[in-house]
Amino acid sequence: MTVTADEGTLRDVAQIVGSEIRDTGLLARTDEGTLALVLLDTGFDDSTNVVDRVVSRMERHGLPAALRITVGAACYPTHAVDVGSLKQHARSHALVSWR
């Protein structure tokens, strides 16, 4: 998930995403300024359902108009077998480009 926004908005987005995932999900900010979400034991179709729920919740939350979010998804080992390849696949296959 790539989010272009100020730090406060980025924290808000992280809270929204965190509230829509199971306790086993991992959410972190990367050095590249993206939010990385790892959903353990989740297939591609289920991960797209999570993306839909998160985007719907953000729309209801009323985040600032200056916010831009791009979300991609990749599954191991279907799309890639290492972290770098997974990130590249997710970046190059956007599911959502919002605002």
TAPEGI-V611274 format. One line per field, one symbol per residue. ss: DSSP state (~ for helix, > for strand, _ for the rest). phi: phi as a letter, one per 20 degrees, with the letter a starting at -180 (. if undefined). psi: psi as a letter, one per 40 degrees, with the letter a starting at -180 (. if undefined). A space follows every 50 residues. Layout:
BEGIN
ss=???
phi=???
psi=???
END
This chain:
BEGIN
ss=_>>>__~~~~~~~~~~~~~______>>>>____>>>>>_____~~~~~~~ ~~~~~~~~~~~______>>>>>___>___>__~~~~~~~~~~_>>>>>_
phi=.dcdaffffffffffffffddffefdcbeefendedcddflcffffffff ggfffffffffmfgfffcccccbbdeegdadbgffffffffecfeccdl
psi=hhhhiiddddddddddddeeiideihhihidefihhhhhifhiddddddd dddddddddddfiidehhhhhiiiiheddieidddddddddeghdhhh.
END
